[in-house]
Amino acid sequence: MKRRRFIQNSSKAGVALSIMGVYACKETKKKEGESAESSETEMEAADPFFKLSLAQWSIHKMIREDGVDPYTFAEKAKNWGFTGLEYVSQLYPADLENDDYSPEAMAAFVEKSNAEAEKHGMQNVLIMIDRQGNLAVSDENERNETVEKHKKWVDAAQAMGCHAIRVNLNGSDNPEEWKKNSIDGLTKLSTYAKTKGINVLVENHGGLSSNGALHAEVMKAVNMDNCGTLPDFGNFCIKRKEGTWDCEDMYDIYKGVEELMPYAKAVSAKSHDFDAEGNETEIDYVKMLEIVKDHGYTGYVGVEYEGSALDEEAGIIATKELLIEAAKKLD
C-alpha cells in the first residue's frame, strides 16, 4: 500500500527531489581559478542562521512498518545532510519498553546510540520522551511518580551529550489546574535536571500545552534557566473532534510560536504536504523562520515530517530544503 501511495504521488516526490538536486548543485567544488575568498563567501551565504537536526519521528513508519533498525538513525540523518539527532523514546520498544526501561536496557540504549553517533560524526541534541506518565496530572502522587520516571531520561541525555529532554504536559483539562500542576511537575523535574546540566523542554503537543499564552505563563512562573520550550510549527490543536483527528479548537500557529520563542531552546519544523513550488501547504515557513530569527535563535531546528503524500525520505529532504530556501529569503 505504501509503495502504491508513493507512486500515485510521484509528481510531488519529483518536486522534493528536484529541490534536493538544485541544492546539491550549489555544493559542488569551486571552479578552477576561483578565489578561496569568493568560495568562502558563497558558502557563508548558503548557510542558514540555524543548525539542522532530524527528529527521529520523521522515520517512525520506516521503523514500525518496514522494520528498519532504529539504531540506523545516525547513518540515515548523516546521509540526508543533517548534523544533529533528536531521538524519540517510544521508537525503541524492543530494547526499552518491553524491558520496562530497566537500568540495563537504558545503558544499552545509551551505549548503542553513542557508538552510532560517533561513528557517523553526528551530534546528539535531545531525546523526546513519551509514555512516561502525565506531568500535569492533578493527583500529586501520580505527578511525582511521573517526575521520577523522567529522571532516568535526564541521566541518559547527560550520558549521550544531549543538551535537553523534551517532555509533554498532559493532565488536567482545567486551565488553572493544568497551570498549577505543570508548574509543580516541571519545577521538580528541572531541579533534578539542573544537577545534570540538562534542559527540560516542553513542546506544544496537544491539549492545553498548545495554548501558547497559557504555556508561556507556565514558563514564566517556573522561572528556571534550564526549563524552556520547544516550539513546533504545527502542533497547535488544543482539542480534536470526538472520535476523529479533525481539530475542533486550533490555536493561531504564528501567535503560538511568537509566544513560545522567548523560552525556546529548540525548534521543530513540522511538515505534512507540499505544493508544486515545494512550499508547505499549511505553514508559511518564511513567516515562521522570521519569528524564530527575530528572537535571536541560532540553535538547532529539527525537521519533523509527518506527511503521507511523500514517503518519509522524500518528505524529510523536501522539508530540509524548504527550511534552507526560506532562510535565504530573510537575508
N, C-alpha and C positions, 0 to 999 in steps of 0.2 A: 504493500500500500504506500509505503514511504517513497519508494522509487517512482511509482506512478505519479504521485503528487509532485515530485520534483520535476519529472518530465513535463507535466502539464504546465508548470511554471518556469520552464526553461528560459523563456524570454526575460523574466525577472532575474534569473540567475545570471543571464548574459550581461545584464546591467551591472551586477555586482562584480563579475569577472572583468568587465571592460574597465570599470573604475580601478580595480586592482592593477590591471595592465598599464593604465596611464601612470599610476603612482610608481610602478616598477621602473618605467622608462626614466623617471626623474632620478632614480638612484644609480644609474649607470655611471661608470668611471668617467672622469673628466677627459675631455678630448685632448689629443696631443697638442702641446703648446699652450694649453690653458693654464693660467697662473694659479698657484696654490691659493692665493688670496681670494680670487674670484670664486674658486671652487668652495672654499670655506664659507664665503658669503652666501652662496646658493644653498649650502647645507643648513646654515643658520636660518635662512628664510623659510626653508621647508619644515623646520622643526616646530611643532605646536608648543604652546605655553605650558603644557602639561605632559606627564608621562603616561604611557599606555599599559594598562593591565587588562587581564582577561578574567571575567567571572566564570568559575567552573560550571555554573548553572547553564551557561551557553551550550554546553555539550551534554546536558543531562539525558537527552534522548539517545545519544550515542552510547552512553554508559548503561542506561536502563533498558533500552530496547535492542541495541545492537551488540551488547556485551563487551563494549570497549573497556579496557582496564583503566580505572580512574587514575592510576599512577603514571599513565602516559600523558597526563595533563601538561606537565612542564615541556615535554618534547613538542606537543602539538602547538602550544602557545608560542614557543620559540619559532617554530616553522611559519607561523602566521604573522610574525613581526611584532610580538609583544615583549616587554621586558619584565612585567610584574605578574604575580599569580594571586588570585583571590579564591581560596578553597571554599568548598561547601560541605559541611559536616555530614549531611544526610546522604551524600553520594558514595559513602563507604560502609554500606550496611553489613557486608560480609565480614569486614575487618573490625568494625566498631559496634554498631547497634546490636548485631547478633551475639556479640560477646559482652553486652551490657556495659560497654565503654570501660572495660577493666584497665587497670594500670598497665598491664602487659600489652593490651590492644592499643592503647593510646601511645605507648612508647614505640611500638612497631610502626604505627601511622606516621609519627614524627620522623623516625629514622628513614623510612622509605621515601617520604616526601622531601626531606632534606637532601637525600642522595640524588634524587632526580633533578631537583632544582639546581644543585651544584654541578651536576653532570652537564646540564644544558645552559649554564650561566644565567639563571633566572633569579629574580628577587621575590622571596615570599613576602607578600604585602599584608594580607589579613585572612582570617577564617570567618566565614558566615555560619553562625550557629543556629540550628533549628532543632525542634523536637526535644528540647531540654527543659520544658516547663514554661510557665507564664510569669514573667517578671512584674506584671501589673495586676495580678490577681488580688482580690480583696482579702482572702484568707492569709493571714500573716505567716502561719506555719508553712503553707504551700509556697508562698513567696520566698521565704527563707530557704526552703529546700531547692527552689529553682536557682537561687544565688549560688548555693553550694554546688549544684550540678554544673554551673558555668565556670567554676573556678578551675577545673581540670583543663578547660579550653584556654583559659588565660595562661596556664602553665605551658600548654602545647604551643601557643602563639609565641611565647617567650623563647622556647627551645628551638623554634623554627625561624627566629629572626624577624617575625612579623611585627608590625607596629600596633596592630589592633585586632579585636574580635568584633564582629557585627552581631548585635542581638535584636530580638523582636520585643516589642512592648505589647503583649497580648494580655487580656484580663478583663476588667470591668468595662461595661458599655456606658457607664455613667461618667460624664466628663470630669466632674470634681473628684469622684472616687479614683478614676483612672489616673488623674494627675497626681494625687496624693500617693497612690500605690507605686506609680512609676518613679517618683522622686525617691521613695524609700528603697525600692529594689535596685535602682541604678546607683544610688549613693553607697549602698553596701557592697555591690559588686565592684564599683570603681575604686572604692577604698582598698580592696584587696588587689585589684589590678595595678594600682599605682605602685605597690611594693614590688611589682614585677616589671615595671616600665612599659605597661601595655595600656592602650586606649580602649575604652568601651564605647562603641558607636551604635547609634540607633538609626535604623533605616525607616523611612516611611513605607510601611509594608502592610497596609490594610488596617481597618478599624480606626480607632482614634489617633493612631500614630501617623495617619495620612492627613490629619488636620494640621497643616503647617503652623498655624498660630499657636495651637494648644501644645504641639510638640516643642516649639521654641520656648514656651513658658516653662516646660519641664526642664529644659537645658539651663535656662536662666536660674531656676530655683536650685538645681543640683550644684551649679557653680563650681565644678571641678575641672582643672585643666586637662585631665585625661578622660573626660566624658564629653562626647560630641555627637555629631550627626553624620549620616551617610545619605545625602540627598539622592534619590533615584528619580530620573526624569519622568518615569511613567507610573509609579505606584501610588496614585493619589485617590483611589476609590475607597471611600470611607465605609460604604455599605453596598452590598450587592443584592439584587432582587432574589427573593427566596427561591431556592432550588435551581438557580441559574448562575452563570458567570457574568451576566449583564450588570452594569453598575447603576445603582439607584441614586447614590449620593456621591458625586465626583467633585473633589476639591480642585480649584484652579491650579494647574501644574506649574505655571510660571510663578505665580504668587507663592506657592508652596516652596519651590526651590529657593526663591528670594528670601523667604523667612528662615529656611534651614541653613543657608550658606554661612552665616556668621559663626556657626558652630561646627562647620564641616571639616573633617579630617580625611575624607574620602568622598568620591563622587561616582555614581553609577549611571552610565549612558544606556538606558533601556531602549530597545527597538523591537518592532514587530513586523512591519512591512515597508516596502519602498516603492516610490513611483518610478517612472521611466528615466528621470534625471538622477536617481539614486538618493532622493530625499526621503526621510521617514514620513509616512503619510499622516501621522497624527501629532508629531512633535517637531517643532521648529528648532533644529539643532543650533543654528546661528544665534537665535534668541537665548537659548539655554546656555550656550557657552559664553555669551556676553555677560549673563548674570554671574556665572562662575568666575570669569576673568575679572569682573568689576570688584569682586570680593577679595582679589589678590591671591586666589588659589592657584598653586603651581604643582600640586602633588599628582598622584595617580588618578586617572579617570578610567574606570573599569567598563569594558564592553560587556553588556548583558543582552544577548539576542534571545528573544522568546517567541519568535515567529514560527510559522509553519509553511508559508509560501515558498521560501527558500530552505534548502537543507541547512543544517547548523553551520557547516564550514562556510558556505556562501554567505549566510546571514552575518556571521562574525566578521568576515572580510568586508562586506558591504558597510557594516556599522563602523568599523575601524576607519575605512576610507572616508566615510561621511564626516566623522569627527575631524579628520585631518583637513579636509576641504572646508568645512565650516569654520575651523580655527583660522584659516588663511584669510577669510573674509573679515576678520576682526582686526587685522593688521593695519 
